[in-house]
Amino acid sequence: MTVYELLQVPSLSGFKVISGELGLHRKISTVTVIDTPDGFNWLNGNEVVITTTYAFRDSDASFCEFVEKLISRNASALFVKTGRYLKEVPKRAIDLSDACDFPLIFCPGKYSFADIITPALSSIIVSQAAELKEASLIHEKFTTLAINDNTIPEILKTLSSLIHRPTAYVDTVFKNIYFSDNTQPEFLSLRSLSFSESLSKLAETEDFEQFTVNNKKRRFGYIFILREQKESAEKSEWENSIFKTAVENAGVVIILRMQVLISTNLIEEKYNSSFVEDLMFHNVKTREEIQTRSLLYGWNLSGGGCVVIIDINNIKKHYLQKLDSDTNNKLRTYTEHIFDTSISCMTRFFSNAKYYQQSDFISFLLPGKEAASARPVLEKVFSELRGNLAGSVPFTVSMAVGAYIDDVINIHQSFEQAKNVIQIIYQLQRFDCIMFYEQLGIFKVLFSVSDQEEAVEFCRKYIAPLKEYDRQHNSTLIETLQVIVNCGWNIKAASEQLFIHYNSAKYRFNKICEILEMDLHDATLHTEIDLALKIYMIRNKNV
């Protein structure tokens, strides 16, 4: 109860506020008696203090100091029996009381301590008991909802019935919005908006109170509650307590429900991802199996499609460089964010996209999509993905697109093509880009022959001697040769790209000619060298 409510108790007539009237709203936890100068040392806060002023009968200054100490200990009020020991309250104490909104209240001499303490504590206990009973009923209602696995709209309806106000829950995990009353005018306007637009409107308007739903590890969303009309906005402590209890219990049950939904979704994603992985690795051998499993998941895979791989550039190097748990946790967080963003961007443009994840890349199956016709949209997806990731992760991503396959049973071919594109991106060091298999040109032909013995021997003829020299002398002749080829056999341009002096580049070039026992000034050899280097890249430097 408050000091004001205590003064309204019928048995306490004759009490008068001397000063500090603006503090009558202060809460009371208990009532105590202090008649010693140092009694304030045992206060915990929110006490109404009664004193006969016996300890201060000889000094107004000591009483004023006592009032200061009570204020510093966060007491709620001071009931003073004047006339017997302290004839009147000193003006300094009155001024201090007014300045700090600390009520000084005259207590008639006829009242014993018990006359004040008993009704005060009785009122407090009765109020607390009623509040506890109501809180217990609220807890019981929400516990029943949790046990019976009720839906989020049903949880919101229970919350609204307790606080008598319409409510909404914004689920930031699955991007859904739920309402306690779908007919509420304030909610109807949100129907035509996207999730992000609805969330912004709810968060920005002053018509709603917002409460975050989260535990120590994760935020699940927000509860929005329509504000009351201004004329009825003032609530008692009782109403505030019941409101807070109801919202807190609703939040707990929503968290439990969200955790169930998340667990269910993870299980579904695991099975879905496993099916996509089987398709891409050609572990599904019959169309009947594809049809059966597709029906099980509600998918339509009757036609063909293409595969898109989104690769996190060079993230494995970071795992190899530092193996401490803090670094790995950060990398895991970055990976999850990149994958979540990739899924969000891709499914926004291709609603039927299916996917599976590995440690450093995520693969998407786009059923019925031809890479050529989907190219403008995929370029838009990649642009949006880059924009969403910019500044939030220290990695770039590359998008590789395989060719269209007209029968999903052979979709592993498109997957292999997309992997080949990623390999070329790494060999050419062309990260942070989107590349289509159809753009590979001569590489498409070389991929088909790179494992044949003739191709390996052809590559080894030009590359093996340089590779052995680099190994023995810790040099970079192969890299130098690749840059020279990329620069159209212009040694000066290559020296600038390698950040070395022209004479150094020229020396390296002559050394390459010496090792290979060839005059590479002969333009007829340039094509063969270029092809050998490309096969070397395709074979991932394995010659």
N, C-alpha and C positions, 0 to 999 in steps of 0.2 A: 504494500500500500504506500501512499504518499503522505507527506506531512499534512497536506490539506485534508485528505480522507480521514486521517486520524482525528483531526479537530472536529470532524462532523459526527463522531461517535456520540450518541445522545447522552451517555453518562458523563461526558467530559464538557459540561457547560461551564462558562465563566472564564475559559482560557482566552487570552487576547494576544494578538500578534503585536509585538513591540516594534520590530524592525525586520528587514530582510524578507519582505512579503513576496518578492519575486522568486524566492527559493522554495515556496510551498509545494512545488511540483517534485521536490527531491524524494527519492525512494527511501523506504524504511525497511531494514532487515530485522531490527530488534530494538528494544528499549533498555537502557542501562542507567545506573545511578553513579555519579562521581561527586565525592565530597572531599577529595584530596587534591593538592596542587598538581601532582604528577599522574593522575588517573588516566589522562588521555593516552598514555603509553600503551594501554591495553585495548585501544580501539582498532577495529579492522575496517571500518568504513560503513556508511549508511546507518549508523546508530542514531536514535534520538536520545540525547543525554539529559538527565534530570539532575539538578543541583539545588541544595538549600542555601548555597553561597557561604556556608560556614567557614570553609578554608580561605575565603577571600574577604572576611569581615573587616580586616584591618587595612586593606589596601585596594583601591580602585585599579591601580596599575596591574596588580597580580590577576585580577579578574579579566582585564583586557587581554593580558598575555594568555590566559586560559582560553579565551574565545579564539585568539589567533591559532593556538595549537589545535583546537577542535576543527577549525577550517582546514588546516594543513593535513589533518588525519581523515579528511573527507567525511566528517560527521554530517548528519542530515539536518539536525536542529538542536537548539538548547532550550529546555524548559527551566525557567528560573523562578524560584520562590523568593520574592523580595519582601522587605518589611521587617523581618525578624533579625537577620544578620547584616545583609546588604540592603540599605534603605531604598536605593533605586539603582537602576542600571546606568552606568557611566555613559556620558554622551560619546566618548571615544569608541566604546564598544558598540553603540548603536550605529555610528558612522561606519565602522568596520563591517558590521553586519549588513548594512545596506549596500556597501561597495562590493561585497562578495556574494550577495543574494543568499545569505545564511540566516535562516529564521531564528530570531530571539523571541520566545513566547512566555508571557506571564502565566505562572501557574498559581492559582489560589491556594492559600495556606491550608485550607480544610482537606485537601486531597492527600491521602497517603501515597506512597510509592506504588503500592499494590493497586490502588484505584486507577492508576495510569497504565501500569505495565500489563495488568491482566486483560483489559479490553483491547489493548494494542496488539498483544501477542495472539489473542484469540482471533482477531480479525485477520491478522497475517496468516495464521495457520489455516483458517477456514478458506481464505483465498487461495493459498497454495494447494490445499487438498482438492479444491474444485478444479484448479488448473491442471493438477496431476491427473485427476480423473478424466478430464477432457483430452489431455495429451495421450493418456492410455487408450482411450476410445479411438483416437486418430491413428495411433500406432497399430491398433488391432485391425482397423479397416485396411490399412495399407499392407499389413502383414498378410491378410487374407488375399489381397490382390497379387502379392508376390508368390504365395503358395499355389494359387490357382492359375498362375501363368497368364494373367489378364493382359490385354493389349494396352499399348500406350494411350490410345483414345479413352479407354475405360479408366485408366489411372487419372487422366486429366479430368474426366467427368466427376470422379470422386473428389479430387482436389477442388474443383469449382463448387461442388455442393457444400464443402466445408467452409470456404472463404467467400462464397456467394459472388464470385466474379469469374467471367470467361477467361480461359487459359489456352495457351498454345505451347507446343514443344517443337523446337527446331533441332532435328537430328543432323549434326554435322559429320557424322561417320558415313551414313548412307545417303545423305542429302535429301531427307524427307521432312515434311512439316505436318504435324498433327494438331487437331483442334478439339476442345471439349464440346464445342457447339458449332457445327458447320454452317448454321444459318445466321450466326452473329454478323451483323453488318460490317464491323471492323475487320472481320476475317474474309468476307466474301470478296473484297477488293484484291486479295492476294492470289486468288485462284488463277488469274490470267498471267501472273508474273513467273519468272524463272526462280529457281531456288535462291540464287545469290541476290536477286532483286528483292525477293520476299524477306530474306534475312536482313538486308540493308534497311528496308522500310520499317520492319519491326524494331530494329535496333536504334534507328535514328529518330523515330517519332517519340514524342513525350507522352503518348497515350498509354504506353505500356511500361510496367516495371520488368526488369530483366534479372534473371538469376542463372548463374552458371551451374551446369550439372557436370561434376567431375569428381574423380578420386585422386589419389596422390600421383598416379601414373598417367592418367589420360583425361582429356576433356571429351565429353560425349555430346554436348549440345547446350541449349539454353531453354529455360522456361520463361515464357512471356505472360504476364498477367495484366489484364486491362485495368487501368487505374480507376479509382472511384471518382464520382463527381466531386468537385471542389467543396460543395457545401457539406458533404458527408465524409470528407477525407480525414477528419480528426478522429483517431481511434484511441480507445483506452489502452492501458498497459495490458489488460486481459486480452483484448482483441488482437493486439500486436503479438502477444505471446502465442495465441492459438494460430494466427496467420503464419508465423515463423515455423511453428511445429509442423503444420500441415505441408508447407512448401518443402521443408527439409525431408519429411517422410516421403513425399512424392518423388523428390530427387533421388533418394536411396532406391526406391522401387524401380524407377526408370533406369537407373544404373544397372540394377540386377537384370532387368529385361533387355537392356542394350547388350550386356555381356553374353546373354543367351543368344541373341541375334548375331552377334559377332562370331561366337563360337560355331553356330550353325553355318554362317556364311563361309567361315574358314574351311569347314569340312566340305561344303559344296565346291568351293574354289579348288580344294585339293583334288577332288575327283574330276572336276572339269579340266584342271590343268594337266592331270595325268592323261586324260583322253587326248588333249591337244598334243602333248609330248609324244604319245604313241603314234599319232598321225604323222608328226614331223620326222620321227625316227623310223618310220615305216614298220612299226610294230603291230599294225593292224593289217591283216593280210586279206580279208574278205570284205566285200561290200555289205554283206549281211550283218557283220559285226558293227560296221560303221552306222548302218541304219538303226540297229537295235540300241546302241549306246546314244545315238543322236536323239532318238525318241525319248529315251530315259531322261535326258537333260533338256528336252524341249527345243532342240536345235534343228535347223534345216540345212543339211549338208548334201543335198541331192545333186548339186552341180559341182563346179570347180572353184577356183579361188587363187589367191596369191599369199605369200608370206612376207611380213615386214619384221625386221629385227631392229630394235633400238639398243645400241651398245653404249655403255658408260666408258668413255675413252680413258685407257691407261689406269683404271682403278686398281687392277691387280698389282701394279708396281708399288702402290702404297701399302698393300697388305704385306708385300715382301720386304719393304724397307723397315717397317716398324710393326712389331707383333704384340705390343702391350695392349692391355684390355681397353684402355681409354681410347686409343686410336681406332681399334676395331669397332668399338661401340659407335664412335663418330661416323666411321665408314658405313656401318650398318644403317645408321639413321639417314645418311645421305642416299644410300641405295634405295631404301624404302620410300623416301620422298620422291626420288626420280621415277621409280616404278609406279607409284601412286599417281604422279602427275602425268606420266605417259599413258596410263590406263584411262585417266579422266579425259585427256585430250583426244585419244584415239576413239574411245567409245562415244564421244560427243559427235564425231563426224561419221563413224561407222558403228551404229548401234548394235549390230550383230557380230562384232569382232570378238574372237576368242583368243586367249593368250595363255602362255606359261612362262615362268621365270627361272633363270639360272643366276649364278652369283653376280655376273657383271653384264648381263643383257636380258631383255625380255622380248619374246617372239609373239607376233600377232598373226592369226589366221583370219584373212578377210574373205569369207565365203561369197562366191559369185562375183568377186571384184577382179576385173582385168587391170593389171598394173598400168597400162597405157591410159585407160579412161579414168583411173583413180589418181593419176599423177598430180593434176592440179590440186586435188583435195589433200593428198598426202603432203604436198609441199606446204599447204596451209597449216596442216597438223604440225609439221616440223617447225614452222615459224612460230606457232603459238607455244609449242613445247619449249623452244629455246627462250622465248620471252618469259614464260612462267618460271623457268629454272634460273634465269640470270640473277646473280647476286645471292641466291639462296643455297647454292652448292658450289664447291670449288672444282667441279668437273664439267667438261663438255660432253655432248652425246652425238652419235652419228646414227643416221637412219639408212638401212640397206633394204632394198625392195627386190624380191625375186620375181621371176616372170609368171604370167598367168598359166595355171595348169587346169585343163578342162575337166579333170576327174579328181575329186578330193582324195581318192585312194592313192594317187601319185603326188600328193601335195608335198611329200618329202623332197621332191625334186626342186620345188620353189624354195624350200627351206635351205637346201644345200647351196642354191644359187645366192641366196641372201647372205649365207655364211661366207661364200667366196667374195662377195662384195665387201664385207667387213674386213676380210683378209687383205684385199687390195687397198682399202682405206688405210690400214695400218702400215702396209709396205710403202705406200706413197706418202704417208704422214699427212693425209688430207682429212683431218678431224673436223668435228663441228660442221658436218655437211650431210646432205641427203644424196644418195646415189642409187641408181636403178641398174639392175643386171643388164638391161638392154644398152646401157651406156658403156659397158666394159670394152667393146670393140674387140681388138686382137686378143685380149685376155680371155674372152669367152672361148675362143679356139684353143688357146694354150691350156686352159683348165682341163679340156677334154683329152689332151695328150701329155700333160706334164708328168704323169706317172709311168708313161711308157719308157722302155729301156733306151730307145733311140733318143728321146728327148732328154733323159737324164745324162746320157753320154755327151750329147751336144752341149748341154749346160756345163758339165764337168770340164770339158775341154777348155773353156774360156775362164771359168770361175775358180776351179779347184786350185790352180797354181797361185792365184792371188790370195785365196783364202788361207792357204798354208803359209804364205809369206806374212800375211797380217798376223797370223797366230804366233809365228816365231819372233817377229819383230815388234809386236804390239802396235802395228800401224793400221791405217784406214784406206788402203788402196782401193778396195771394192767400193766403199762409200764415195771416194773421189771419182772413180770411173762412172758411177751412177749419176753424180752431179754433172759431170762433163757431158754425158749422154743427154741428160735432161736439158742442158743448156745448148743443145744442138751442136755438140763437139767444139764449142767456143771456150777455149781454155781461160781466156781473160774473164769472161762472164762467170765461169765456174769458180775462179779464184775469189771473186767478189762474194759469191754465194757461200763459199767455204770460209770466208774471212781470213784468207791467207794471201801472202804476196804472190804476184803473178809468177815470179821465178820459182817459188815453191811448188805452185800448181804445175808448172812446166816440168820441173824435176820429177814430180810424181808421175806425170803422164809418160815421160821417157822411161821411168822405172817400170811402169806397167807394160810398155812395149817390150822392154828387155826381158821381163819375166815370161811373157807370153810368146816371145820370139816372133813378134809380128810388128809390122809398121802400121799403126792405127791411124796414120794420116791417110791411108788408103780408104776412100769412101765405100769401097765394095765390102769392107769388113764391118762397117757401122751397123748394118741391119742385123748381122749375125750376133754382134755384141749386145745389141738392144734386146733381141729375143732371148739370149742366154740370161741376161739380167732379169727379165720378166719371169722366166721359168724359175730362176733362183728365188725370186720373191714369192711366187705361187707355192713353191715347195717349202716355203718358210725357212729358207737358207739351209735346207737339208740336201746337200750334194756331196 
